[in-house]
């Protein structure tokens, strides 16, 4: 995921299509854990 000028690794428990709005629910080291809004 690109956020500002940084690229983040992202993990989600489901496949999401590109453009899906997400919310960050946790951070595991340098990985953002997300879910659909």
VMD Tcl script that builds the backbone (N, CA, C; Angstrom):
set m [mol new atoms 111]
animate dup $m
set s [atomselect $m all]
$s set {name element resname resid chain x y z} {
  {N N UNK 1 A 0.848 -1.142 0.000}
  {CA C UNK 1 A 0.000 0.000 0.000}
  {C C UNK 1 A 0.905 1.219 0.000}
  {N N UNK 2 A 0.571 2.219 -0.809}
  {CA C UNK 2 A 1.308 3.478 -0.812}
  {C C UNK 2 A 0.564 4.491 0.036}
  {N N UNK 3 A 1.272 5.072 0.975}
  {CA C UNK 3 A 0.708 6.080 1.865}
  {C C UNK 3 A 1.704 7.229 1.920}
  {N N UNK 4 A 1.335 8.332 1.308}
  {CA C UNK 4 A 2.275 9.444 1.194}
  {C C UNK 4 A 3.436 9.038 0.308}
  {N N UNK 5 A 4.656 9.176 0.807}
  {CA C UNK 5 A 5.830 8.800 0.021}
  {C C UNK 5 A 6.426 7.479 0.487}
  {N N UNK 6 A 5.639 6.674 1.220}
  {CA C UNK 6 A 6.120 5.420 1.787}
  {C C UNK 6 A 5.277 4.253 1.292}
  {N N UNK 7 A 5.936 3.117 1.053}
  {CA C UNK 7 A 5.241 1.886 0.692}
  {C C UNK 7 A 5.224 0.969 1.911}
  {N N UNK 8 A 4.042 0.469 2.268}
  {CA C UNK 8 A 3.862 -0.396 3.428}
  {C C UNK 8 A 3.441 -1.789 2.988}
  {N N UNK 9 A 3.941 -2.807 3.688}
  {CA C UNK 9 A 3.436 -4.160 3.512}
  {C C UNK 9 A 2.117 -4.247 4.268}
  {N N UNK 10 A 1.149 -4.959 3.691}
  {CA C UNK 10 A -0.190 -5.031 4.272}
  {C C UNK 10 A -0.632 -6.482 4.335}
  {N N UNK 11 A -1.306 -6.838 5.428}
  {CA C UNK 11 A -1.889 -8.176 5.565}
  {C C UNK 11 A -3.367 -8.015 5.867}
  {N N UNK 12 A -4.169 -8.873 5.206}
  {CA C UNK 12 A -5.609 -8.876 5.412}
  {C C UNK 12 A -6.082 -10.322 5.392}
  {N N UNK 13 A -7.106 -10.648 6.160}
  {CA C UNK 13 A -7.614 -12.020 6.222}
  {C C UNK 13 A -8.522 -12.381 5.063}
  {N N UNK 14 A -8.768 -11.441 4.147}
  {CA C UNK 14 A -9.619 -11.700 2.989}
  {C C UNK 14 A -9.038 -10.990 1.769}
  {N N UNK 15 A -9.363 -11.490 0.584}
  {CA C UNK 15 A -8.955 -10.824 -0.648}
  {C C UNK 15 A -9.842 -9.607 -0.867}
  {N N UNK 16 A -9.209 -8.475 -1.155}
  {CA C UNK 16 A -9.951 -7.242 -1.395}
  {C C UNK 16 A -9.618 -6.721 -2.783}
  {N N UNK 17 A -10.620 -6.262 -3.531}
  {CA C UNK 17 A -10.337 -5.680 -4.839}
  {C C UNK 17 A -9.619 -4.341 -4.683}
  {N N UNK 18 A -8.850 -3.981 -5.694}
  {CA C UNK 18 A -8.158 -2.689 -5.691}
  {C C UNK 18 A -9.168 -1.571 -5.491}
  {N N UNK 19 A -8.807 -0.598 -4.697}
  {CA C UNK 19 A -9.677 0.546 -4.453}
  {C C UNK 19 A -10.596 0.399 -3.255}
  {N N UNK 20 A -10.590 -0.775 -2.612}
  {CA C UNK 20 A -11.429 -0.982 -1.430}
  {C C UNK 20 A -10.967 -0.070 -0.296}
  {N N UNK 21 A -11.899 0.596 0.366}
  {CA C UNK 21 A -11.547 1.406 1.534}
  {C C UNK 21 A -11.243 0.471 2.691}
  {N N UNK 22 A -10.150 0.765 3.399}
  {CA C UNK 22 A -9.701 -0.099 4.486}
  {C C UNK 22 A -9.460 0.722 5.743}
  {N N UNK 23 A -9.338 0.005 6.852}
  {CA C UNK 23 A -8.959 0.608 8.125}
  {C C UNK 23 A -7.835 -0.257 8.703}
  {N N UNK 24 A -6.819 0.389 9.259}
  {CA C UNK 24 A -5.720 -0.326 9.907}
  {C C UNK 24 A -6.187 -0.737 11.296}
  {N N UNK 25 A -6.099 -2.049 11.587}
  {CA C UNK 25 A -6.561 -2.548 12.882}
  {C C UNK 25 A -5.410 -2.969 13.792}
  {N N UNK 26 A -4.202 -3.112 13.222}
  {CA C UNK 26 A -3.054 -3.525 14.026}
  {C C UNK 26 A -1.788 -3.247 13.237}
  {N N UNK 27 A -0.676 -3.266 13.914}
  {CA C UNK 27 A 0.636 -3.150 13.283}
  {C C UNK 27 A 1.493 -4.272 13.837}
  {N N UNK 28 A 2.072 -5.077 12.936}
  {CA C UNK 28 A 2.958 -6.171 13.338}
  {C C UNK 28 A 4.335 -5.862 12.769}
  {N N UNK 29 A 5.159 -5.198 13.550}
  {CA C UNK 29 A 6.473 -4.783 13.064}
  {C C UNK 29 A 6.307 -3.722 11.995}
  {N N UNK 30 A 6.649 -4.078 10.737}
  {CA C UNK 30 A 6.514 -3.131 9.624}
  {C C UNK 30 A 5.331 -3.483 8.727}
  {N N UNK 31 A 4.459 -4.372 9.191}
  {CA C UNK 31 A 3.297 -4.807 8.407}
  {C C UNK 31 A 2.029 -4.224 9.016}
  {N N UNK 32 A 1.223 -3.568 8.180}
  {CA C UNK 32 A -0.070 -3.057 8.614}
  {C C UNK 32 A -1.114 -4.157 8.437}
  {N N UNK 33 A -1.882 -4.435 9.462}
  {CA C UNK 33 A -2.981 -5.396 9.389}
  {C C UNK 33 A -4.246 -4.581 9.161}
  {N N UNK 34 A -4.984 -4.915 8.095}
  {CA C UNK 34 A -6.127 -4.100 7.704}
  {C C UNK 34 A -7.377 -4.953 7.544}
  {N N UNK 35 A -8.529 -4.255 7.497}
  {CA C UNK 35 A -9.795 -4.895 7.148}
  {C C UNK 35 A -10.596 -3.891 6.340}
  {N N UNK 36 A -11.573 -4.378 5.592}
  {CA C UNK 36 A -12.437 -3.503 4.800}
  {C C UNK 36 A -13.320 -2.690 5.733}
  {N N UNK 37 A -13.614 -1.463 5.331}
  {CA C UNK 37 A -14.506 -0.589 6.129}
  {C C UNK 37 A -15.936 -1.019 5.978}
}
mol reanalyze $m
mol bondsrecalc $m
mol representation Tube
mol addrep $m
